[in-house]
Amino acid sequence: MLDQELARQIRLHPIQAVARQKLGIAETELVTFGETKAKLVSKRDLSHANNGGGKLVLVTGVSPTPAGEGKTTTTVGLLDALNLTGVKASACLREPSLGPSFGMKGGAHGGGRAQVAPMEDINLHFTGDIHAVTSAHNLLASLIDNHLYWGNELDLDSNRITWRRVVDLNDRALREINVRVRRRLRRDSGFDITAASEIMAVLCLAEDLQDLQRRLGHIVVGEASSGSLVTAAELGAGSALGVLLKDAIAPNLVQTLEHNPVLVHGGPFANIAHGCNSLRATRMALALSDVVVTEAGFGADLGAEKFLNIKCRQSGLKPDAIVVVSTVRAMKMHGGVAADQLQIENRAAVERGSINLVRHIENVRKYGYEPVVSINRFDADTDAEVQALVRITEELGCVAVVGTHWRDGGPGGIEVAKAVMASIEQAPERPNWLYQDDEPLATKIESVAREVYRAEGVDFLGESREDLQRFESLGFAKLPVCIAKTQYSFSGDPMLLGAASGHRLTVREVQLKAGAGFVVAICGNIMTMPGLPRNPAAVDFTLSPTGEIGGLF
């Protein structure tokens, strides 16, 4: 049965009931969007969350493949299983972008019996948060060009404006544009996808409205002719951007097919940005639940690294357990099996490809955590293949648990839940950082490349190294780094699967994200505006005469 058909067989509970029964939230703390969606507008003090509050479980995974690993499916299955075992648990996830929904990936947020609902709403317009980010970002862009038009009092160098425009779709034709400010003033610019917007990162890292306003004002839009940085605050834009985001900062509440609470909020990309749901949602969930399950985008080399080195460093949060999701079919692909051959038993390929899982386990251990490996089992997996993956994991001294939550929902994740609860008891007091705040920015990039990607070194192209030194001289030396690279490989080459080592990471450009509070290193051929594949998911969408959407997932 298709995921979409299965989901439609489940009658969702009124969201007010989920909030009251599962989280102790009163109706006065909700703003509802129909019967099954709401924003949490609680005024509760969240300052203690994860310091005497709930326990935080991070779900990450192996390097993604076209076969799909089911990281979100595992997050949802684990949440449902925890609640079945009597643990008061909730989950925190990102909002899907329209770009991937209509592009290569299609709809997100679980599958089988481990889904978040209402799936169609979540994957499309939802409560309008991403649209609010798009509007705020483009308002700032229009204010920049308007400032140039009316005389340019700040002496902003039109050739050194770094603020582009965004749209929440994959549209490669907009990667580069030429803007006509007035008859004799044109400048080059372009579009990024909204999930790559610094405003999206700001929204997801802001503690509250005051912090949101502060961060928005610190956004650097370009440079003056003198070389000094020009910020959104200097353009007088900070308050207007905050106005557009004042409702978007409130987390969204939905439910699983088993009626457990999920906070879906914020959507920064995991290769271009830091790939985690909002800090507000995480703190809210921790204040209301005993255990909170969250995830970070793509594999542990991107999502978990950024969750720890960016989100946790900035907020003081820490995970109490880390789960690494793997599948038989992902290991087959890393072992050299083509997508159309995955249904054929191939234990040797599983064993070859498991070097990818081994590398991720080694990396998680560097942060001081002993991960739980959750093997997300699908119907085509054979016992021999699954046991091969279990054996390899256990030979590393790691806990390996097979989950059937895709097929069975919460009951299929009970053993995973038990392993996670046992792991929580062994959590370190704080993560081991891969680099220190006072190290040079280039050294921080090199540390991630060497320790996580196993690169031989980093090549800084063009003026990227000089730009890093300039950021340091301007007072941004202590910021963490956010490395934007392909999600498919430990290297910068998406075709180099398995566990690449000895390669060199190429940094072609660096960007200062002063509002978000990190420096981005753009590597290889990564794009901040993805393109559509030859056969986009959009062409499979249908709409019935009664308004039912088909083909989304």
C-alpha positions in Angstrom: 0.0 0.0 0.0 1.3 3.5 -0.8 2.2 5.7 2.1 -0.4 8.2 1.0 -3.2 5.7 0.9 -2.2 4.3 4.3 -2.2 7.7 5.9 -5.7 8.5 4.6 -7.0 5.4 6.4 -6.1 7.0 9.8 -8.4 9.5 11.4 -6.3 12.1 13.0 -7.1 13.4 16.4 -8.0 17.1 16.9 -4.8 18.9 17.5 -6.1 20.5 20.7 -6.6 17.0 22.1 -3.0 15.9 21.2 -1.6 19.1 22.8 -3.6 18.6 26.0 -3.2 14.9 26.4 0.4 14.5 25.3 2.0 17.8 26.3 -0.3 19.4 28.9 -0.8 22.4 26.6 -4.0 24.4 27.0 -6.1 25.6 24.1 -5.2 29.2 25.0 -1.5 28.4 24.2 -2.4 27.3 20.6 -3.3 29.0 17.4 -5.0 26.4 15.3 -4.9 26.0 11.5 -7.9 23.8 10.9 -8.4 20.6 13.0 -4.9 19.0 12.7 -2.3 21.8 12.7 -1.5 24.5 15.3 1.2 26.9 16.4 2.4 26.8 20.0 2.3 30.3 21.3 3.0 29.4 25.0 4.8 32.0 27.1 6.4 29.4 29.3 10.0 29.9 30.4 12.2 27.7 28.2 15.6 28.7 29.7 16.0 25.5 31.6 15.3 23.1 28.7 17.9 20.4 28.5 19.4 21.6 31.8 17.2 19.7 34.1 14.5 19.4 31.4 13.8 16.5 29.1 16.4 14.2 27.5 17.4 14.9 23.9 17.9 12.1 21.3 19.6 13.0 18.0 18.8 10.7 15.0 21.4 10.9 12.3 22.4 8.4 9.6 24.8 7.0 7.0 25.6 8.9 3.8 22.3 9.1 1.9 21.7 7.2 -1.3 18.8 7.2 -3.9 17.5 4.1 -2.2 16.5 6.1 0.9 17.6 5.4 4.5 14.4 6.3 6.4 16.0 8.6 8.9 12.7 10.4 9.5 10.8 7.1 9.5 13.1 6.0 12.3 12.6 9.2 14.2 8.8 8.8 14.0 8.9 5.1 14.7 11.2 5.7 17.8 8.8 8.4 19.0 5.8 6.1 18.7 7.7 3.2 20.4 8.8 5.4 23.3 5.2 6.4 24.0 4.1 2.8 23.8 6.6 1.9 26.5 5.3 4.6 28.8 7.8 7.4 28.1 6.3 10.8 27.6 8.0 11.7 24.3 7.7 14.1 21.5 9.7 14.8 18.3 11.2 17.8 16.5 11.6 17.9 12.7 12.3 20.5 10.0 9.7 21.8 7.6 10.1 20.4 4.1 11.0 22.8 1.3 8.8 23.0 -1.8 12.0 22.6 -3.9 12.7 18.9 -3.1 9.0 18.1 -2.8 8.6 19.0 -6.5 12.1 17.9 -7.5 14.1 14.7 -6.9 13.1 13.8 -3.4 9.4 14.2 -3.4 7.5 14.5 -0.1 9.2 14.0 3.3 8.3 13.2 6.9 8.4 9.4 7.2 6.8 6.5 5.5 4.8 3.3 6.0 3.2 3.3 9.4 5.8 5.8 10.8 4.6 9.0 9.3 3.8 12.6 10.4 0.4 13.9 9.3 -1.2 15.7 7.6 1.5 15.0 5.1 0.1 17.0 2.2 -0.2 20.2 4.3 3.3 19.8 5.9 5.0 19.3 2.5 3.2 22.2 0.8 2.2 25.5 2.3 1.8 24.3 5.9 1.4 27.3 8.2 3.3 29.7 5.9 6.6 29.9 7.8 8.8 29.3 4.7 6.8 31.9 2.8 7.4 34.4 5.6 11.2 33.7 5.4 11.0 34.2 1.6 9.2 37.5 2.0 11.5 38.8 4.7 14.6 37.8 2.7 13.3 39.5 -0.5 12.2 42.6 1.4 15.8 43.1 2.5 16.9 42.6 -1.1 14.5 45.3 -2.3 15.6 47.7 0.4 19.2 47.3 -0.7 18.4 48.2 -4.3 16.1 51.0 -3.1 18.9 52.4 -1.1 21.1 52.4 -4.2 18.4 54.0 -6.2 17.9 56.9 -3.8 21.5 58.0 -3.6 23.4 55.3 -1.6 24.0 57.2 1.6 26.0 54.2 3.0 28.3 54.2 -0.1 27.4 50.5 -0.6 29.6 49.0 -3.3 27.2 47.6 -5.9 29.8 45.1 -7.0 30.3 43.7 -3.4 26.7 43.2 -2.4 26.4 39.6 -1.1 22.6 39.5 -0.4 20.8 37.7 -3.2 17.1 36.9 -3.5 15.4 33.6 -2.7 12.5 31.4 -3.9 11.2 28.2 -2.3 11.6 26.2 -5.6 14.3 24.5 -7.6 15.0 26.9 -10.5 18.4 26.8 -12.0 17.5 29.5 -14.5 17.6 32.0 -11.6 21.0 31.2 -10.3 22.4 34.3 -11.9 20.5 37.4 -12.9 21.2 41.0 -13.8 19.4 43.6 -11.7 18.5 47.0 -13.2 18.5 49.5 -10.3 18.1 52.5 -12.5 19.0 53.4 -16.1 22.8 53.6 -15.6 23.1 51.2 -12.6 23.0 47.5 -13.1 24.5 44.8 -11.0 24.9 41.0 -11.0 22.9 39.0 -8.5 20.9 35.8 -8.4 18.5 33.6 -6.4 19.1 30.9 -3.8 16.5 28.5 -2.5 14.8 29.7 0.6 16.2 26.9 2.7 19.6 28.4 2.1 18.6 31.9 3.3 20.5 33.2 6.3 17.1 34.4 7.6 16.0 30.7 7.7 19.1 30.0 9.8 18.4 33.0 12.0 14.8 31.9 12.6 16.0 28.5 13.6 18.8 29.6 16.0 17.0 32.5 17.6 16.1 32.1 21.3 13.1 34.5 21.2 11.8 37.6 19.4 14.4 39.8 21.0 17.2 37.6 19.9 15.6 37.3 16.4 15.6 41.0 16.0 19.2 41.3 17.1 20.3 38.6 14.7 18.4 40.1 11.8 20.0 43.4 12.3 23.5 41.8 12.3 23.0 40.3 8.8 25.8 41.5 6.5 24.4 42.5 3.1 27.7 43.7 1.5 30.5 46.2 1.8 31.0 49.9 1.5 33.6 51.3 -0.9 35.8 51.7 2.1 35.7 48.0 2.8 33.6 48.2 5.9 30.7 45.8 6.3 27.1 47.1 5.8 24.4 45.4 7.9 20.6 45.1 7.7 20.4 47.3 10.8 22.2 50.1 9.0 19.7 50.0 6.2 16.9 50.3 8.9 15.6 46.9 7.9 15.8 44.9 11.1 12.4 45.7 12.6 10.5 45.2 9.3 12.0 41.8 8.9 11.0 40.9 12.4 7.5 42.0 11.7 7.2 39.5 8.9 8.6 36.7 11.1 6.8 37.4 14.4 4.3 34.5 13.9 6.8 32.3 12.0 9.0 32.0 15.2 6.2 30.0 16.9 6.7 26.2 16.5 4.1 24.1 14.6 2.4 21.1 16.2 1.2 18.1 14.3 1.0 14.4 15.0 2.1 10.9 14.0 -0.3 8.3 12.6 -0.3 7.0 16.2 -1.3 10.5 17.5 2.0 11.4 19.2 3.1 15.1 19.2 5.6 16.3 16.6 6.9 19.9 16.4 7.7 20.7 12.8 9.5 24.0 12.5 12.2 25.6 10.4 13.9 24.2 7.4 17.6 25.1 6.8 19.3 22.8 4.3 21.8 20.4 5.7 24.5 20.7 3.1 24.1 24.5 2.5 23.1 25.5 6.0 23.1 23.7 9.4 20.2 21.3 8.8 18.3 21.3 12.1 14.9 22.3 13.2 14.4 25.4 15.3 15.9 26.0 18.7 12.5 27.3 19.9 10.8 24.1 18.9 13.5 22.0 20.6 13.4 23.9 23.8 9.6 23.9 23.8 9.6 20.1 23.4 12.2 19.6 26.1 10.2 21.7 28.5 7.0 19.6 27.8 8.4 16.1 27.4 10.6 13.6 29.2 12.4 12.6 26.0 12.6 14.5 22.7 13.7 12.9 19.5 15.1 15.1 16.8 17.1 14.6 13.7 19.7 16.4 11.6 19.8 16.4 7.9 21.7 13.9 5.6 24.5 11.8 7.1 26.3 12.3 10.4 29.2 13.9 8.5 26.9 16.9 7.8 23.8 16.9 10.0 25.3 15.6 13.3 28.5 17.6 12.9 26.5 20.8 12.4 24.0 20.0 15.1 26.8 19.6 17.6 29.3 22.3 16.4 26.7 25.0 15.5 23.3 24.4 17.3 24.7 23.0 20.5 27.7 25.4 20.7 25.4 28.4 20.3 22.6 27.2 22.6 24.1 25.1 25.3 22.0 22.1 24.3 23.5 18.6 24.2 22.2 15.3 22.9 21.8 12.6 25.6 21.9 9.8 23.0 22.7 9.6 19.3 21.1 7.1 16.9 22.8 6.3 13.5 20.3 4.9 11.0 21.4 2.4 8.4 19.7 0.1 5.9 20.7 -2.9 3.9 19.9 -1.3 0.6 22.0 1.8 1.4 25.0 -0.4 2.3 24.4 -2.3 -1.0 24.7 1.0 -3.0 27.8 2.0 -1.1 29.1 -1.5 -1.9 28.6 -0.8 -5.7 25.2 -2.2 -6.4 23.1 -0.4 -8.9 19.6 0.9 -7.9 17.8 -1.6 -10.2 19.7 -4.5 -8.5 18.8 -3.8 -4.9 16.1 -6.4 -4.7 18.6 -9.2 -5.3 20.2 -10.7 -2.2 23.9 -9.6 -2.0 25.5 -10.1 1.4 28.9 -9.4 0.0 27.8 -5.9 -1.2 26.3 -5.2 2.3 29.7 -6.1 3.8 31.6 -3.9 1.4 29.3 -1.0 1.7 29.3 -1.1 5.5 32.6 0.8 5.5 30.3 3.8 5.3 28.5 2.9 8.4 31.7 2.1 10.2 33.1 5.6 9.4 30.0 7.3 10.8 30.2 5.3 14.0 33.9 6.3 14.3 33.0 9.9 13.8 30.2 9.9 16.4 32.5 8.4 18.9 34.9 11.4 18.4 32.2 13.6 20.0 32.2 11.3 23.1 29.1 9.3 22.3 28.5 5.6 21.9 25.8 5.5 19.1 22.9 3.1 18.8 22.7 1.8 15.3 19.2 1.4 14.1 18.9 -0.9 11.1 15.7 0.2 9.3 14.4 -3.0 7.8 12.4 -3.2 4.6 10.4 -6.1 3.2 13.0 -7.0 0.5 15.9 -7.3 3.0 16.9 -10.9 3.7 17.8 -12.3 7.1 21.3 -13.0 5.9 21.8 -9.4 4.8 20.4 -8.0 8.0 22.5 -10.3 10.2 25.6 -9.4 8.2 25.0 -5.7 9.1 24.3 -6.5 12.7 27.5 -8.6 13.0 29.7 -5.9 11.5 28.2 -3.3 13.9 28.5 -5.5 17.0 32.1 -6.3 16.1 32.8 -2.6 16.6 31.4 -2.9 20.1 28.3 -1.0 19.1 24.7 -1.7 19.9 22.8 -2.7 16.7 19.0 -3.0 16.8 16.7 -4.0 13.9 13.6 -1.8 13.6 10.4 -2.7 11.6 8.7 0.6 12.3 8.1 1.2 8.5 5.9 -1.9 8.4 4.7 -2.1 12.0 4.7 1.5 13.4 5.5 1.9 17.1 5.5 -1.8 17.9 8.3 -2.3 15.4 10.5 0.2 17.1 10.2 -1.1 20.7 13.7 -2.6 20.7 15.2 0.6 19.3 13.5 2.5 22.1 14.8 0.2 24.7 18.4 0.6 23.4 18.0 4.4 23.3 16.8 4.6 26.8 19.8 2.5 28.0 22.1 4.7 26.0 20.8 7.9 27.7 22.2 6.6 31.0 25.7 6.7 29.5 25.7 10.2 27.9 28.7 12.4 28.4 28.4 15.6 30.3 29.0 17.6 27.1 30.2 16.8 23.6 33.9 16.7 22.6 34.3 19.6 20.2 36.3 19.0 17.0 37.8 22.5 17.3 38.1 25.3 19.8 36.4 28.7 19.4 39.7 30.6 19.4 41.3 28.6 16.6 41.6 30.4 13.1 38.6 29.9 10.8 40.7 28.1 8.2 42.0 25.7 11.0 38.4 24.9 12.0 37.5 24.0 8.4 40.7 21.9 8.1 39.8 20.1 11.4 36.3 19.1 10.1 37.8 18.0 6.8 40.5 16.0 8.4 38.6 14.5 11.4 35.2 13.9 9.8 35.8 13.6 6.0 39.3 12.0 6.4 40.6 14.5 3.9 44.3 14.9 3.3 44.0 18.6 3.3 42.0 21.6 2.2 42.6 23.7 -0.9 41.3 27.3 -0.5 40.6 28.7 -4.0 40.7 32.4 -5.1 40.4 34.8 -2.2 38.7 32.4 0.2 41.6 32.2 2.6 42.1 35.9 2.6 38.4 36.4 3.2 38.6 34.2 6.2 41.4 36.3 7.6 39.4 39.4 6.9 36.4 38.0 8.8 38.7 37.3 11.7 40.1 40.9 11.7 36.5 42.2 11.7 35.7 40.4 14.9 34.2 37.1 13.7 37.1 34.8 14.6 35.2 32.8 17.2 32.3 31.7 15.0 31.9 28.1 14.1 32.1 26.9 10.5 29.4 25.4 8.3 30.7 23.4 5.5 28.5 23.2 2.4 29.4 20.1 0.4 27.7 17.1 -1.3 25.7 14.9 1.0 26.5 11.7 -0.9 30.1 11.3 -0.1 32.7 12.0 2.6 34.6 13.8 -0.1 33.5 16.7 -2.3 32.8 14.3 -5.1 29.3 12.9 -5.0 30.3 9.8 -7.0 33.0 8.7 -4.5 30.8 6.5 -2.3 31.8 4.2 0.7 34.3 5.8 3.0 36.6 8.0 1.0 39.9 9.1 2.5 43.1 10.8 1.4 41.2 13.2 -0.8 41.4 17.0 -0.7 38.5 19.2 0.1 38.2 22.2 -2.2 36.8 25.4 -0.8 35.8 27.7 -3.6 34.1 30.5 -1.6 33.5 31.5 2.0 30.5 33.5 3.3 30.0 35.4 6.5 26.6 34.7 8.2 26.9 37.2 11.0 23.2 37.0 11.9 23.1 33.2 12.0 26.5 33.2 13.8 28.6 31.0 11.5 30.9 31.1 8.5 30.0 29.0 5.4 32.7 27.3 3.4 31.2 26.3 -0.1 33.0 23.3 -1.4 33.2 21.6 -4.8 30.2 22.0 -7.1 27.5 22.4 -4.4 24.8 24.8 -5.4 22.8 27.2 -3.2 20.0 26.9 -5.9 19.4 23.3 -6.8 18.0 22.3 -10.2 15.3 19.9 -11.1 16.1 16.4 -12.3 15.2 15.1 -15.7 11.9 13.7 -14.4 10.8 16.0 -11.6 8.4 14.7 -8.9 6.1 17.6 -9.9 5.0 15.8 -13.1 3.5 13.0 -11.0 1.3 15.2 -8.9 -2.5 14.8 -9.4 -5.5 16.7 -8.0 -8.9 15.0 -7.9 -12.2 16.8 -8.4 -12.7 16.6 -4.6 -9.3 18.3 -3.9 -7.3 15.2 -2.9 -3.6 15.4 -3.9 -1.9 12.4 -5.4 1.8 11.6 -6.1 3.3 13.6 -3.3 4.7 10.6 -1.5 
